[in-house]
Amino acid sequence: MPKITKIEVQKNNKERFNLYLDDEFEMGIDIDTFVYFNLKKDQIVEAQDMEKIQNYEQYRQAINIAIQYLSYRKRTEHEVAQHLSKKDISEPVIANVLEYCHKQKLIDHKDYANSLKNTMILTTDKGPEIFKQKLHQAGIEQKLIDEYALIYIEEQPLDDILKVAKKILKQKKGPQIKRKEKLTQSLMQKGYTFDTINLVIEALDFSQSEETLDILLQDELEKAYNKFSKKYSGKKIINKTIETLMRKGYQYDKIKSKLEESGIEDGTEEIE
C-alpha cells in the first residue's frame, strides 16, 4: 500500500507542499488540501484516497486562479467561468468554484451592477442603454439589468446630459430640423432613451441667426452644385442641388432664392 514518506514545503511558495509516496514525488498540494485531508508522514493512502486528494487539489487550484482574477476588479459569474475555462479547468470543478465564490461574496451581481452604474455615471457620457449592454455582455440576469437600468436613469443628472448635448450641438451645422435629427442620433448612439432625448431637445435652444443660416446655405449650395456639375448638365444640376439641400433641411424657397442670388438659372453657370 502506498505510504506518505515525506511532505516538504516548496522553496518558492511557503503555502504549497511536495507530497512523496514511497520516496517518490507524487504531486504538489495546496496548504488547504494538506489541512483538509490532515496529511502526515507514514500515512497510508489508497488509490481512492489519492483520487480524492487530486480532485480536491484541482478544486483548490481553480479557487486560487479565480481569487487572483477577482482581485483586479469585480467580476460576474460568467466572466469567472470563462476565465477558468480558458485555463482548461473542467466544468464540474468550475461549478464548485462558482458556488464557493458566491458563498464568500466574491461574486455578487447586484454589487457588480451597482458599481458599474456608479462608475459610468461619474466617468462617462453614456446613457442607460450602453449600461444595459455592458451588463448583458457580462452575463448579468435580465431582471437585474432592468432593475438597475431604471436606477441609472433616476440617478444620472439631467444637467450632465444637457452638457453632453450642448457639446454635440456645437458641432452640428445646418437648419434646425437637421440639427435636431443629428443630435437625436448622437444621443441614441450614446445610449440615451427617447424620453430623455425629448426632454433634452425641449430644453435646448436650436435657433440660429438668419445670417448664419444664409452663410451655411451658400456654402452647402456651392459644394453640391460643383459636385453635380461634374456629372450632369443643364436643369439636372439644379434639380440635384435642390434635392440635396432639401434633404439637409433647407427650405425650398430659401434654396431657390439663393440659386437666383448666385446667378444660376439654367444650370450652365459655374460657381467659383
Disulfide bonds with the S-S distance in Angstrom:
none
